[in-house]
Amino acid sequence: MGLQPEQVGPSEFARPEHAGDLTPFIKLLLRGRTLTFDQARSAFGEIMTGSSHHAELGAFLALLAQRLPTVDELAGAATVMRDFAQRLSTSIDPARILDTAGTGGAPKTFNVSTLAAVIAAAGGIHVAKHGNRSRTGRGSAEVLEALGVSIDASAAVQRKCLEEAKVAFCFAPIHHPAARHAMPVRKTLGFPTIFNLLGPLTNPARARRQAIGVYDRSYVLLIANVLRELGAVRALVYHGLDGLDEMTTGASTLVAEVVSDAQGGQVRQYETTPEELGIVRTNPMSISPSTLADAADLFIAVLESRAHICARDMALANAAAALVAGGAAENLRDGVATARRLIESGAAKERLAELVRVSNSECTQ
């Protein structure tokens, strides 16, 4: 690992290093230090092999959770997860691929980021939607499955979805098998860990365009800077100031926008209001579905232009962020107008139907 254990406490607690040993990194964190990019890579490399002791892993994750991770810590960990991932290889340049996965962890409304993915695909963007099942039972995987999408389709079918339907669902457990080693510890801890931030940074198709909602405003600029370090072409990271991990209709939204350039990328942070986007200020928590069936019905209602104005405008705002990140809109207000046309024309609903068809094509071959 290239780390020498540091003395913390009496010498009787000293012991030799072992496979998967996280103690040298824990000692650094106990001393109030942060990990360098290479140290983060080493630590997460041990975790991904499955050889780390659960007690050490719990201590390591808890210490990291006491503060904001650094750009180096997140970028180093994300690089390791990308290395261990089962990559989705396609004929499409990753610089043209968009993901709309967010961190989760905020009060739930409905499947806004998944709707944004479908609408963006209708706008001509290739979208590799990275997602998982949710503790609520109404996450992106569950809702798409309820709508007829084969969420555990093979890599070959996922590739076909991305190339033909312009949108694919990348089920996280399929693409990140090594992450299972940390899951028992994450479930027992009962609070968000660095892994909640890593999911959106580890798209299996290596998407270099992203629209990411985060559950705390303190992560907005941080994640944007990590994306810049990881080579994002265009990205929007945002947090609704009413507490949502979405572009919100209920308050202003804090946004950090990443644009690549010859110097490696620039990050610009700003706030925007519903009124500036051309949508109505409403309470998004008034439309939180209570069952999976309700969530699926609301998804279709939005695509059929018959949803409540609040659900419609939440979808428009978040689709706008996806369209800007994907290069199909100049700014958020234009993105809202484009998303509205894509819904009203039926193009977005057609994209969903095509995703359902192609994702199940393996069954008929």
N, C-alpha and C positions, 0 to 999 in steps of 0.2 A: 504493500500500500504506500510505501514511501513516507510513512509517519512514524516517528518514535514516540512511544507512550510518554505522557507527561505525568509527573508525580502529583496526584491529588489525594490527600489524606495520608495516613501512616503507611510505611513501606510494606507492612504485612498484607496489604490489599493488592500489592503488585503481583502480576502473573504474566506469563508469556502470551504473545498474540496467538490467535487461532483462526481457523478458516471462518470467514464471514465476520471477523472481529470488528465491531463498531466502537469499542471502548476508546481507542485513540481519538476518534472524532468527538465522542461524548465529552472527553476531557477538555478538548479545545472549546467546546460550547459552554461547559461549566465555568471556564475561565473568562467567559464573556466575549470570546472571539468569534469571528465568522469564518466560514469555509471559503477557500479559494475555489476557482472553477475546477482545477485539477483535484482538489480534495473532495469536492462534491461529487465529481465523477467517480472517484475511488470508493466513496461511501455507498453511493447508489449502485455501483457495480457489484459490491458485496451483497446488497439487499436483493438485487435482481437474480442472483444465483440461488437464493433460497437457503444459504448456509448461515445466515445471521440468526442469533438466538432471539426469541420473541421479546424477552425482557430488555435486551439491549436495543432492539428496534423500537420498542415502546418509549424507552428513555430518550432515544435519539429524536424521534418524531415529536415528543412532548417538548423537548428543549428548543427545537426549531419553531414550534408553534407559539413560543412565548413572545416572539417578535416578528416583524416583517422579514421574510427571507431577502437576501441580497440578490442582485441581478446575477452575480456569479454562481450563487447556490442554485438558483432556479435554472439557469442556462446549463450548468453542468449536469444537474439531475435530468433535465429534459433530453439532453444529448444522449445520456445512457439509456433512457427509456426508448428513444428513437432507435438506438442501436439494437436493442433487444426485441423490438416490435416485429411482427410479421407484416412486412411491407405490402401495400397494395400497389403493384406496378401497372401502369397503363401507358397508352401512347400519348397521353396529354402531359404537357410540360407542367410540373408542379407550380410554376410561377403563374399559371392560369387557373389553378384549382383553389376553391374557396371552402372554408369550414365555418360553421356557425355554432360550434360547441361552446358552452359557457361553463362556469365553475359550479353552478348550483349553490345551495347553502343559504338562499334567501327565501322569504315567504313566497309560496307558490301561487301563480295565477293560472296559466294554461301553457300549452306547448308552443310558445312564441318562437323560439329559435328554430324549431323544426318547421313551422310554417314559413319562417323567413327563408329557410333552405329551399323549400319547394318553390316559393315565389321567385327567388333569385335564379333558380334553374330555368324557370319560365322566361326569365329575362336574358337567357343565352349563356349564363355562367355555369361552368362545370363545378358541381358542389359535392364534395365528399363529406357528408354529415357524420361526424364522429359522435357516438352516443352510447348510453348504457341503460340498464334498468334503473328505476328510481325506488327509493324507500317508500315513496307515496303510492307506488303501483301505477303511476300515470306518467312515467317518463317518456322520453322520445322512443325508446325501444317498444314499450308496451303500446303506445298509441299507434305507431306505424304498423305494428303487428295486428292490432285490432282493425286497422283500415285495409289489411290484406297484404302488406309488404312482408316478404320473407326476410326477417332480420338476421337470420344466421345463414344466409346464402354463402356459397363458396366464393373464394377470391376471384375465380373466373367469372362468376355471375356478377359480383360487385363491379368488376372491371367493365362488363357489358353494360351495367346500369349507368356507370359514369360516362361511358362513351356514347351510348345510344339515348338513354333517358335524360342525360345531363345531370342526374342526381343519384347518388348511391348512399346507402346507410352502412357505415362501418361500425359493426358491433364491437365495442371495446374489448370484451373478454376474448374474442377470437384473435384480435390483433396484438393484444398485450398479455400473453400467457404468463410471462415472468412476474407481472404485477400481482398475481395471485398470492405470492409469498408474503406480501405485506397486508393482504386483506383481513386475515383474522385479527391482527393487531389493530388495524384501522377501525374495525367494527367494535372492539372492546374499549377503545379510547373515548368514544362518544363526543368528539369535537373535531372540527375540520383540521386536516393536516396538509402538509405541502403537496400531497398527492392530489388534493382537490384542485390545486392550481396547475398541476402537471398535465392533467387530462387534455385540456384544450391546446397544450403546447406540443402534443405528440401525435398529430394526425397521421394515420397509417399511409395516406397517399402523399405525405410530405407537403401538404397544402401550404402555399406561401402567401395566401390571402386569407384573412380571418376577421370575423365579427364575433367578439367575445364579451359576454356580460359577466361581471364579477360581483360577488356578494358583499364586498366592502369597498368603500371609496378609496381606501388607502392602497388598494391593489391596482387601481386604474393605471397610474403612471408607471408603476413597477412592471406590470405585465407588458405594457407597451414597450418599455425599454428592453425587456427580455426578448420580445418578438423582433425588435430591431437587431439585437445581437445575433439572433438565430437566422437572420436573413429574410425577414418578411418583405414582400413587395409592397403590399398595402394592407393595413389592418386598422380596425376601430375597436377600442376597448372602452367599455362604458359601465356606469352604475347609476341607477335611478336614485335620486336623492330622497325618495320616499322609502328607500330600503330595498328596492328590487334589483335583481341581477339582470335587468333588461333595460332597453330604452323604454321610458315610462310615459304614460299619459297623465300621471297624477302629480308630477312635480317637474323640476328641471332635471336634466340628465347630465352627468359629468362624463366627458368623452376625451380620450387620448387617441390621436390619429397618427399612424405611422406611415410614412411615405419614403420609399427607397430612393436614393440618389447616388451620385458618384462618390460621396463621402461615407456611404454605408447606411444612410437613412436619417430622417429627421422625425422628431416627435413633437406634436403640437397638442396642447391640452386646452379645452374650453368647455363651457356649459351651454346647453341649448334647452329651450322650452317647447312644450307642445305647440304653442301658438306660432313659434318660429318655424316649426315643421309643417304648419298648415293642418294640424289636427286639433280635435277638441280635448280640452282638459277634463278628464273624468277619473273616477276612482277605479284603478285596475283590480283591486282586491274584491270588487263587487262581482267579478265574473269568474271566480275560482271554482272549477267543476269539482264535485265531490266523489265521482266515480269514474272509472275508465271509460264506460259507455258515454257518460256526459262529455268527457274530454274529447273522445273521437267525434261525437256529434258536433261539438263546437268547432273542431278543426274543419269539418266539412261545411258547416254553416258559414264560416269566414270565406272559404273558397267559392261558395255559392252566393256571396253578397247578401246573405240574410241574417248575419250575426248582429248582435247588439253593437251600437256605435263604439262602445269602449273596446270590445274584443277586436272589432275591425281596425280601429286606430292603433291599438297595441301591435297588431300584425303589420300594419303599414309602417310604423316607426321602426320596427326591428328589421323588416324587409329592406327599408331604406338604408340602414347601416350595412346590410349584406350587399346591396347593390352598389354602394359606394366602394366598399372593400373589394368587390369583384370587378370594378372598373366599368360598370354599366350605368352609373349615375355620377354626375359631377359633384353633387353635394347632397346633404340629407333632405332638404326640401324637394329637390328634383327627384330624389329616390322615392319619397312618399308618393309623388305624382305618378312615377313609373309603376310602382307597386300597385297603386289603385287601378291603373289601366290593365295590368296583368291579371288582376282578380276579375275585374268587370268584363273583360273579354273572354274569360273562361280558360285562358292559357295556363294559369296556375293549377286549376283543377285537372287539366289535361296532363300536366307534368306528373301529378300524383298518380293518375291512372296509368301512365307509362311506367312509372317506377314499380307499381304493383305488378304490371304485366311482365316486365323484364326480370324483376327479382324472383319471380316464380317460374321463369323459363326453363330452368334446370329440370323441373319436374316433367316437362313434355319432350325432352330431347331423347 
